[in-house]
Amino acid sequence: MQKYFSCVNLLSATFSKILVILVLQVQLCLWFCTPTYTEAAKEQLPAAENGTLKFPGLFAFGDSILDTGNNNNLATVAKCNFPPYGRDLVGGIPTGRFGNGKVLSDLIAEGLGIKELLPPYLDPNLQSPDLPTGVCFASGSSGYDPLTPTITGTLSLFKQLELFKEYIVKLTGIIGEERARAIIANSLYLVSAGNNDILISYSLIARKLHYDFPSYAALLVSMASTFLRDLYSLGARRIGVFSTAAVGCSPFDRNRGGLLRECLELELEEAAWFNSQLSSELDYIKTNFTEAKLVFLDIYHPLLDLNQHPHKSGFQVEKFGCCGTGTIGVAVLCNEFSPFTCTDASKYLYWDAVHPTERALRIVASQILKKYINSFF
C-alpha cells in the first residue's frame, strides 16, 4: 500500500470532531419512555424479504447502528431517549434508538420474522418472555478500540460480552440448559463496530501520532478478532459482522466537504481499507472455526450508493439530516427544541447528522436479507 493515502489538515479535521467528543461528555438528564416490546405493532418488510428460513433469536453487539436503547441509563450523552428521536415508531415514543424509527437490528429481526422490535438488554422493563428470541447488547458510540467507549462513556465490546454471559445464565434459569444451548447455537448474531473508532478515536492527535491508518486498522481488526473468538467460545455459531457505514458521507462529515458538501474521500478510503482487512480476517477465522457460519455483511457500498445516487431511491436530501439544521445535530444536539427539523423524514437519507433514517436502513436491510441470509445455513 502506498504511503498512507494523502496528507491531511490534521488540526482542522481533529477540531471539528473533538466538538462531538466534548458534547458527549456533557451530562444532561432528559426524560425517556420505553415500550413493552411484546406488544409492538406489526410493521413488516416487503414479503420478498420475509423468507421461511428461521432463527430462534437474534442478538446484536456493537454501536448505534444496532443499539436499541442500552445507553438510556448510562452516564453518557451518547443517548437519544427524547423527542424527536423515535417519532416514527408506533406511538411516537423515543426509546433510545439513534433514528426516527427502527434501527438495523430491528429491521433484520422483523424481516426474519423473529420479532418487531429487538429489546435492549439493559431495559428495566425487559420481560422474561422476550429473552428466548434475543436481545440487543449494542451501545451507541462504542467501537473495537477500547479507547472509543472510554471517551464516550458507553459499553465496550468486552462489557457487552459480560452482559451476554449474564443473559445466558438468566435464559438457562428460565427454559433449562438444553433449550438455552440450542437457542444460543442456532440464533443469529450481528456485530457492528469501527465507525466511531474512525470518526472519534482516530481523530485524536495521540492516536494519529502513534499509528498511521493501516496500523490503526490492524489494531481494530485484532480487537474484532478477539471479540469474535470470545463470542464463539460462548456458543455463537451464526455470526454476521457488518462493515463500517459509508464513513465520510454523513452530514457531519460533509461539513468539511467544501461549498458543495461533498463526501470526504480520505475517510471513505480509510473505511474501505479497514473493511477489506476485516473481511480477510473473517476468512482466516473461518478456517479455524469450521462449525461457525461467519459472514461479512457489506453495508458500506449500499450506503455509499445511496449517498451518490439518492434520487434513484426517492430521497430528496442526502447532504443534510432531517433533525435541526441537519449539519451537527446528533444526540443532545437533536432535540425537541431544535429549529428547522423536517416534517417528513422519508425524504431524507439521514435522520440526524450521523445516522440514516429508517427508510434508508430498510433499503439496506432488504439488501442484506436477500444477499446474505442463505450464507448462515
TAVEN-V891609 format. One record per backbone hydrogen bond with DSSP energy under -1.0 kcal/mol. NH is the residue of the N-H (numbers start at 1). CO is the residue of the C=O. Records with the same first field share a line. If there is no record, write none. Layout:
NH=CO ; CO
This chain:
4=2
10=8
13=9
14=10
15=11
16=12
17=13
18=14
19=15
21=17
22=18
23=19
24=20
25=22
26=23
33=94
39=36
40=37
49=46
50=47
51=49
58=133
59=188
60=135
61=190
63=192
66=63
67=63
72=69
74=71
76=74
77=24
79=77
85=82
86=99
87=84
88=100
89=86
92=89
99=97
104=65
107=103
108=104
109=105
110=106
111=107
112=108
113=110
114=109
121=136
123=120
126=123
130=127
131=128
134=131
136=119
137=60
139=62
142=139
148=145
150=146
151=147
152=148
153=149
154=149
160=156
161=157
162=158
163=159
164=160
165=161
166=162
167=163
168=164
169=165
170=166
171=167
172=168
173=169
174=170
175=171
176=172
180=176
181=177
182=178
183=179
184=180
185=181
186=182
187=183
188=57
189=238
190=59
191=240
192=61
198=194
199=195
200=196
201=196
202=197
203=200
204=201
208=204
209=205
210=206
211=207
216=212
217=213
218=214
219=215
220=216
221=217
222=218
223=219
224=220
225=221
226=222
227=223
228=224
229=225
230=226
231=227
232=228
233=229
235=232
236=231
239=293
240=189
241=295
242=191
243=297
247=245
249=246
252=353
254=250
256=253
257=254
261=258
262=257
264=248
268=264
269=265
270=266
271=267
272=268
273=269
274=270
275=271
276=272
277=273
278=274
279=275
280=276
281=277
282=278
283=279
284=280
285=281
286=282
288=285
289=285
292=289
293=237
295=239
297=241
303=299
304=300
305=301
306=302
307=303
308=304
309=305
313=310
314=311
315=310
316=347
317=347
321=326
322=350
323=351
326=323
333=330
334=331
336=83
338=335
342=322
347=344
348=345
349=317
351=355
352=355
353=329
357=349
361=357
362=358
363=359
364=360
365=361
366=362
367=363
368=364
369=365
370=366
371=367
372=368
375=372
376=373
377=374
